[in-house]
Amino acid sequence: MVKSAITSTKEQIDFASHTHEVFLLACPGSGKTKSLVERIENILRDLPRQRGIAVLSFTNSAIAEFNGRCGKAALYSALRHPHYLEHLTRSLDISS
């Protein structure tokens, strides 16, 4: 797990160890990125080779922070194919 001077809350620990899909919404500075990196670290331990992880964000700065924290945690496999993270830069048009 990512080492931090800040102790995780029960909710953050529950989130990091949850085994199914989840939507994470919290205020700035609440530990979302730290908890997300810990969750991905847990998922990658048992993730089958042909499976991947999708992380979506609304901002480039959040993705940059996330990428940096994954790098610090040596989670390089989460940053490349098949576990590739990409920022959605445009809306998907499914009306056609």
C-alpha positions as CSV (number, residue, x, y, z in Angstrom):
1,M,0.0,0.0,0.0
2,V,1.0,3.6,-0.4
3,K,2.7,4.9,2.7
4,S,1.3,8.1,4.1
5,A,1.7,10.2,7.2
6,I,-2.0,10.6,7.3
7,T,-4.0,7.8,8.8
8,S,-6.9,6.5,6.6
9,T,-10.4,6.7,7.9
10,K,-12.7,3.7,8.1
11,E,-14.5,4.8,5.0
12,Q,-11.2,5.2,3.1
13,I,-10.1,1.7,4.2
14,D,-13.5,0.3,3.2
15,F,-13.2,2.0,-0.2
16,A,-9.7,0.7,-0.9
17,S,-10.7,-2.9,-0.1
18,H,-14.0,-2.9,-1.9
19,T,-14.0,-5.5,-4.7
20,H,-16.7,-4.2,-7.1
21,E,-17.2,-1.0,-9.2
22,V,-17.7,2.2,-7.3
23,F,-18.3,5.9,-7.9
24,L,-16.2,8.1,-5.6
25,L,-17.3,11.6,-4.8
26,A,-15.9,13.7,-2.0
27,C,-14.7,17.2,-1.2
28,P,-11.2,18.6,-2.1
29,G,-8.5,17.4,0.3
30,S,-10.5,14.5,1.6
31,G,-8.0,11.8,0.5
32,K,-9.7,10.6,-2.7
33,T,-6.5,10.2,-4.7
34,K,-4.7,8.5,-1.9
35,S,-7.6,6.1,-1.4
36,L,-7.9,5.5,-5.2
37,V,-4.3,4.6,-5.5
38,E,-4.6,2.2,-2.5
39,R,-7.6,0.6,-4.1
40,I,-5.9,0.1,-7.5
41,E,-2.9,-1.4,-5.7
42,N,-5.3,-3.9,-4.1
43,I,-7.1,-4.7,-7.3
44,L,-3.9,-5.2,-9.3
45,R,-2.7,-7.9,-7.0
46,D,-5.4,-10.3,-8.2
47,L,-6.4,-8.8,-11.6
48,P,-6.4,-11.4,-14.4
49,R,-4.0,-10.6,-17.2
50,Q,-6.8,-9.9,-19.8
51,R,-8.7,-7.5,-17.4
52,G,-8.2,-3.8,-16.9
53,I,-9.2,-0.9,-14.7
54,A,-11.0,2.2,-15.9
55,V,-10.5,5.4,-14.0
56,L,-12.4,8.5,-15.2
57,S,-11.9,12.0,-14.1
58,F,-13.4,15.4,-14.9
59,T,-10.1,17.3,-14.9
60,N,-6.6,17.1,-16.3
61,S,-5.1,18.2,-13.0
62,A,-6.8,15.2,-11.2
63,I,-5.4,12.8,-13.8
64,A,-1.9,14.4,-13.5
65,E,-2.0,14.0,-9.7
66,F,-3.3,10.4,-10.0
67,N,-0.5,9.5,-12.5
68,G,2.1,11.0,-10.2
69,R,0.9,9.1,-7.2
70,C,0.7,5.8,-9.1
71,G,4.3,6.5,-10.1
72,K,5.4,7.1,-6.5
73,A,3.6,3.9,-5.5
74,A,5.4,1.9,-8.3
75,L,2.1,1.1,-9.9
76,Y,3.5,1.5,-13.4
77,S,1.4,-1.4,-14.8
78,A,-1.7,0.8,-14.0
79,L,-0.4,3.4,-16.4
80,R,0.1,1.4,-19.5
81,H,-1.8,-1.1,-21.6
82,P,-3.8,-3.1,-20.7
83,H,-4.2,-1.1,-17.5
84,Y,-4.1,2.2,-19.4
85,L,-5.5,5.4,-17.9
86,E,-6.7,8.1,-20.2
87,H,-8.6,11.4,-19.7
88,L,-11.8,11.7,-21.6
89,T,-11.5,14.9,-23.6
90,R,-14.8,14.9,-25.3
91,S,-18.4,13.7,-24.8
92,L,-19.5,10.5,-26.4
93,D,-22.3,10.9,-28.9
94,I,-24.4,7.7,-28.8
95,S,-27.5,9.3,-30.4
96,S,-26.8,8.1,-33.9
